[in-house]
Amino acid sequence: MKVVHLTSAHPRHDIRIFVKECQSLAAAGFDVSLIVADGLGEEIRGGVRIHDAGAKTGGRFSRMTGTARRVYEAARALAPDVVHFHDPELIPAALRLKQAGIKVVYDVHEDVPRQILAKHWIPGAARPWVSGGFERVEDWAVGRFDAVVAATPHIRERFAPRALHCVDVCNYPILDEFLQETDWNARRNEVCYLGGISRIRGIGPVVDALPETCVRLNLAGPWSEPALRDELARREGWARVNELGVLGRDGVAEVLARSKAGLVTLFPTPNYVDALPIKLFEYMAAGLPVVASDFPLWRAIVEDAGCGLLVDPENAGAVAEAINTLFADEARAREMGESGRRAVLAKYSWAAEADKLVALYRTLEAAA
């Protein structure tokens, strides 16, 4: 069965899309291609053919229209049996592909209607209207697609009543990347924050917490609000930041190996409280104790594993206190890290999620 994954917004080597889903399907024997829009050309890697629809130009609106159109045209040209798309802006293209007789899988990474409520580029008064309108369109479209792949059980529960097939495929770590355990004594007095950097992902209180601690912060990831970086660079805590930029997998592994704790202090927005951020599980897989937002779902995970401390993510003092608690009792911190690693090995690995994805594709193949 010929499968084509589509993205107009994500990088070509995105961990969920390319490394996990595309390569897992290719390993299972499917003919897999990935269409991206980055201007970097064609490529074959990991058994997956990557097709470039051309670099994104202009701003957000241009990407949602012109780039989406080019991705659609590239998909039609490949004549796939199944398209599997990853960006909400591709819903119109996916509906057209469905009309052409192609099976369509919608991969829902985020609870987008709730995410819209926190979008800084949408005027505040308009957000509820945009959110509600998008939710109605998304619900209607899902009823016409062949399957939904949801990044969390919460998202799956939302779509299950409407979708023909619906499965949660959580973004858990690939254990092969974490086979090598790091000697705790080789780690530095550093904590890490990996992934997208934005106000609502809690970076402000983290930087403000640093002067009250004895640690440095390893900060790695893209800035979604460039002006925010300039604002934070003027704060006292910035002197304790190691700004590392966007790292590849080897760079991420190096940061995880040198740090003594991982921070995942997202703000309590409607989209985040039921999210399962990959960095939480990567910290655990790497044997790091975590400092995490005190959301009910995250509390259940962290307390069940005994792998860290929970805080009010908007309170810099609480973040500083948690960091200091871990560094004041490193034997306890080390045990928390080991407990988190054991939990990932037992419950939170990509292998089981890949099996669910492949099983869904076998179902689609049988219905062809």
Legacy VTK file of the C-alpha trace (Angstrom):
# vtk DataFile Version 3.0
C-alpha trace
ASCII
DATASET POLYDATA
POINTS 368 float
0.000 0.000 0.000
1.365 3.395 -1.030
1.275 5.887 1.851
2.062 9.606 1.661
2.423 11.750 4.782
1.825 15.483 4.338
3.013 18.498 6.286
3.046 22.159 5.331
4.396 23.412 8.664
6.713 20.842 10.267
10.408 20.243 9.503
11.230 17.273 7.289
12.898 15.271 10.065
10.194 15.979 12.650
10.423 13.379 15.402
6.764 12.328 15.449
6.120 12.511 11.717
9.339 11.291 10.122
11.413 9.479 12.732
8.555 7.688 14.459
5.546 7.319 12.179
7.017 7.283 8.668
9.965 5.070 9.535
7.804 2.677 11.574
5.403 2.257 8.656
8.281 1.760 6.228
9.778 -0.888 8.522
6.394 -2.645 8.511
6.560 -2.969 4.728
4.505 -0.026 3.504
5.661 2.173 0.598
6.083 5.475 2.458
6.715 8.998 1.195
6.675 12.312 3.039
5.845 15.654 1.433
7.357 18.694 3.156
7.713 22.361 2.251
11.193 23.585 3.101
13.107 24.126 -0.158
15.789 21.595 0.798
15.118 19.230 -2.093
14.428 15.533 -2.470
15.862 12.926 -0.113
15.649 9.242 0.751
16.318 8.373 4.389
15.299 5.541 6.671
13.324 3.846 3.918
11.214 6.978 3.367
11.174 9.122 0.214
10.987 12.816 1.081
9.477 15.115 -1.558
9.894 18.882 -1.325
6.937 21.068 -2.344
9.135 24.177 -2.211
10.105 26.571 0.536
7.470 28.403 2.517
7.296 32.077 1.543
5.542 35.018 3.128
3.794 34.820 6.464
1.303 32.557 8.184
-1.527 33.238 5.708
0.714 32.420 2.750
1.673 29.099 4.339
-1.966 28.224 4.992
-2.926 28.921 1.376
-0.114 28.805 -1.169
2.044 26.245 0.639
-0.956 24.053 1.401
-1.910 24.132 -2.276
1.567 23.010 -3.367
1.512 20.170 -0.855
-1.878 19.084 -2.206
-0.630 19.139 -5.800
2.439 17.105 -4.872
0.234 14.545 -3.138
-2.060 14.182 -6.151
0.951 13.660 -8.402
2.145 10.701 -6.304
-1.222 8.885 -6.643
-1.174 7.327 -3.152
-3.581 4.822 -1.656
-3.530 6.706 1.660
-2.623 10.258 2.636
-1.815 10.943 6.273
-1.749 14.675 7.046
-0.421 16.501 10.087
-1.534 20.145 9.905
-5.078 21.507 10.387
-4.529 23.955 7.524
-4.448 20.921 5.201
-8.051 19.917 5.978
-9.392 21.467 2.716
-6.678 19.687 0.716
-7.441 16.421 2.505
-11.134 16.718 1.660
-10.260 17.168 -2.012
-7.972 14.136 -1.890
-10.781 12.143 -0.302
-13.096 13.182 -3.141
-10.465 11.819 -5.544
-10.868 8.365 -3.990
-7.812 8.430 -1.722
-8.086 7.219 1.872
-7.361 10.002 4.370
-5.856 9.811 7.865
-5.855 12.964 10.022
-3.053 13.063 12.603
-4.182 15.405 15.377
-1.147 16.588 17.335
-2.976 19.191 19.432
-6.446 19.990 20.715
-6.575 22.848 18.218
-9.814 24.571 19.327
-8.363 24.854 22.844
-4.971 25.831 21.426
-6.573 28.719 19.518
-7.743 30.207 22.819
-4.091 30.913 23.681
-2.830 32.071 20.256
-1.118 35.414 20.810
-1.521 36.437 17.146
-5.341 36.170 17.262
-7.070 39.152 18.935
-8.330 38.092 22.347
-11.977 38.955 21.726
-11.979 36.929 18.511
-10.445 33.764 19.932
-13.668 32.125 21.234
-15.347 32.715 17.866
-12.392 31.386 15.879
-12.084 28.412 18.230
-15.757 27.508 18.004
-15.857 27.920 14.237
-12.795 25.770 13.723
-14.125 23.063 16.034
-17.319 22.770 14.001
-15.364 22.521 10.736
-12.922 19.996 12.196
-15.705 17.804 13.618
-17.541 17.849 10.293
-14.401 16.967 8.312
-13.417 14.109 10.620
-16.692 12.383 9.816
-15.591 12.247 6.168
-12.059 10.961 6.702
-11.108 7.297 7.012
-9.237 7.521 10.307
-7.953 9.805 13.033
-4.609 9.307 14.761
-4.647 11.244 18.033
-1.526 12.261 19.946
-3.231 11.771 23.331
-6.115 9.744 24.787
-7.904 13.046 25.500
-7.897 13.953 21.792
-8.959 10.412 20.863
-11.960 10.646 23.189
-13.042 13.848 21.479
-13.044 12.343 17.982
-13.985 8.702 18.632
-17.766 9.288 18.321
-17.310 10.921 14.892
-14.448 9.010 13.265
-14.718 5.757 11.336
-11.457 4.619 12.950
-9.755 6.461 15.812
-6.635 5.470 17.737
-4.321 7.306 20.108
-0.654 7.065 19.131
1.195 8.846 21.912
4.485 10.600 21.328
6.534 8.412 23.659
10.337 8.038 23.370
12.176 5.615 21.108
14.004 3.517 23.678
16.972 2.828 21.393
17.944 6.487 21.850
18.207 6.009 25.623
19.994 2.676 26.033
23.166 4.259 27.401
22.796 5.234 31.055
24.775 8.249 32.258
26.827 8.170 35.444
25.140 10.651 37.783
28.514 11.931 38.971
29.355 12.969 35.397
26.395 15.333 35.298
26.776 19.061 35.956
24.868 21.468 38.153
22.535 22.213 35.267
18.867 21.784 34.461
17.403 21.645 30.973
14.409 22.995 29.079
14.016 21.374 25.650
11.506 22.114 22.893
9.568 25.106 21.650
10.172 28.261 23.694
7.250 30.595 24.344
5.584 32.557 27.097
2.820 30.008 27.683
5.377 27.195 27.787
6.649 28.713 30.993
10.046 30.099 30.068
9.533 33.427 31.903
9.199 32.039 35.443
11.997 29.558 34.733
14.437 32.368 33.893
13.213 34.399 36.869
13.786 31.397 39.153
17.457 31.003 38.248
18.952 33.747 40.492
17.478 31.928 43.502
19.280 28.680 42.605
22.825 27.376 42.206
22.284 25.998 38.691
22.567 26.958 35.058
19.826 26.345 32.502
20.482 24.493 29.246
17.904 26.045 26.914
17.402 24.365 23.529
14.659 24.870 20.972
13.061 27.392 18.621
11.589 30.679 19.820
7.958 31.055 18.767
7.968 34.709 19.908
11.308 36.330 18.956
10.564 39.486 20.941
10.287 37.347 24.067
13.951 36.423 23.853
14.988 40.085 23.910
12.729 40.657 26.906
14.163 37.724 28.860
17.757 38.617 27.968
17.345 41.776 30.061
16.396 39.839 33.194
18.836 38.890 35.934
18.380 35.164 35.434
19.518 35.275 31.805
23.147 35.319 32.962
22.620 31.704 34.037
21.259 30.532 30.660
23.223 28.408 28.200
21.328 29.225 24.991
21.947 26.287 22.645
19.580 26.940 19.739
17.820 24.169 17.849
19.593 20.841 18.347
19.582 17.566 16.442
19.061 14.264 18.226
22.755 13.921 19.095
22.755 17.396 20.603
19.629 16.653 22.614
21.241 13.469 23.933
24.328 15.432 25.020
22.212 17.962 26.932
20.213 15.221 28.644
23.440 13.470 29.634
24.982 16.534 31.282
21.895 17.888 33.099
20.599 16.858 36.531
16.912 17.740 36.067
14.432 18.459 33.289
11.872 21.266 33.337
8.429 20.969 31.755
6.478 23.861 33.238
3.818 24.688 30.660
1.140 27.147 31.705
-2.371 25.806 32.454
-3.935 26.653 29.089
-6.855 24.475 27.916
-4.644 22.770 25.332
-1.821 21.917 27.733
-3.580 20.520 30.802
-4.396 17.259 28.979
-1.265 17.165 26.794
1.473 14.521 26.940
4.633 16.510 26.103
7.418 14.400 24.658
10.034 16.230 26.705
8.489 14.945 29.950
9.017 11.357 28.824
12.435 12.039 27.303
13.613 13.482 30.619
12.321 10.354 32.339
13.942 8.048 29.766
17.264 9.838 30.270
17.117 9.263 34.027
16.426 12.895 34.958
14.105 13.919 37.776
11.491 16.334 36.468
10.033 19.617 37.628
6.583 19.612 36.053
3.395 21.656 36.038
0.892 20.479 38.625
-1.906 19.396 36.263
-4.096 16.414 37.274
-2.910 14.237 34.373
0.749 15.073 34.918
0.386 14.610 38.677
-0.865 11.075 38.071
2.126 10.279 35.835
4.797 11.889 38.032
3.461 10.584 41.334
2.855 7.089 39.971
6.440 6.946 38.719
7.889 8.824 41.691
10.024 10.743 39.235
9.930 14.404 40.249
8.281 17.433 41.776
5.137 19.327 40.775
4.863 23.118 40.814
2.698 26.076 39.922
4.362 26.874 36.561
3.506 30.569 36.791
5.280 30.984 40.139
9.025 31.573 39.781
9.514 31.049 43.511
7.894 27.618 43.336
10.085 26.642 40.384
13.209 27.793 42.251
12.170 25.913 45.391
11.684 22.676 43.447
15.092 22.999 41.773
16.748 23.709 45.119
14.994 20.729 46.719
16.414 18.394 44.092
19.943 19.776 44.378
19.851 19.746 48.189
19.306 15.964 48.213
21.009 14.512 45.173
20.556 10.926 46.351
16.799 11.458 46.269
17.021 13.267 42.926
19.008 10.386 41.470
16.442 7.854 42.699
13.647 9.935 41.150
15.510 9.878 37.845
15.985 6.116 38.011
12.294 5.636 38.866
11.258 7.716 35.861
13.507 5.692 33.589
11.985 2.440 34.850
8.489 3.817 34.189
9.344 4.700 30.590
10.870 1.283 29.972
7.728 -0.375 31.330
4.894 1.879 30.145
5.840 4.810 27.923
7.813 3.549 24.907
7.283 4.228 21.200
7.344 0.527 20.245
3.843 -0.106 21.593
2.529 3.056 19.916
4.057 2.003 16.587
2.207 -1.303 16.856
-1.095 0.585 17.174
-0.275 2.703 14.123
0.648 -0.317 12.013
-2.516 -2.134 13.130
-4.613 0.814 11.940
-2.911 0.690 8.550
-3.521 -3.051 8.292
-7.213 -2.306 8.849
-7.197 0.324 6.092
-5.328 -2.057 3.807
-7.868 -4.827 4.394
-10.710 -2.453 3.532
-9.133 -1.426 0.216
LINES 1 369
368 0 1 2 3 4 5 6 7 8 9 10 11 12 13 14 15 16 17 18 19 20 21 22 23 24 25 26 27 28 29 30 31 32 33 34 35 36 37 38 39 40 41 42 43 44 45 46 47 48 49 50 51 52 53 54 55 56 57 58 59 60 61 62 63 64 65 66 67 68 69 70 71 72 73 74 75 76 77 78 79 80 81 82 83 84 85 86 87 88 89 90 91 92 93 94 95 96 97 98 99 100 101 102 103 104 105 106 107 108 109 110 111 112 113 114 115 116 117 118 119 120 121 122 123 124 125 126 127 128 129 130 131 132 133 134 135 136 137 138 139 140 141 142 143 144 145 146 147 148 149 150 151 152 153 154 155 156 157 158 159 160 161 162 163 164 165 166 167 168 169 170 171 172 173 174 175 176 177 178 179 180 181 182 183 184 185 186 187 188 189 190 191 192 193 194 195 196 197 198 199 200 201 202 203 204 205 206 207 208 209 210 211 212 213 214 215 216 217 218 219 220 221 222 223 224 225 226 227 228 229 230 231 232 233 234 235 236 237 238 239 240 241 242 243 244 245 246 247 248 249 250 251 252 253 254 255 256 257 258 259 260 261 262 263 264 265 266 267 268 269 270 271 272 273 274 275 276 277 278 279 280 281 282 283 284 285 286 287 288 289 290 291 292 293 294 295 296 297 298 299 300 301 302 303 304 305 306 307 308 309 310 311 312 313 314 315 316 317 318 319 320 321 322 323 324 325 326 327 328 329 330 331 332 333 334 335 336 337 338 339 340 341 342 343 344 345 346 347 348 349 350 351 352 353 354 355 356 357 358 359 360 361 362 363 364 365 366 367
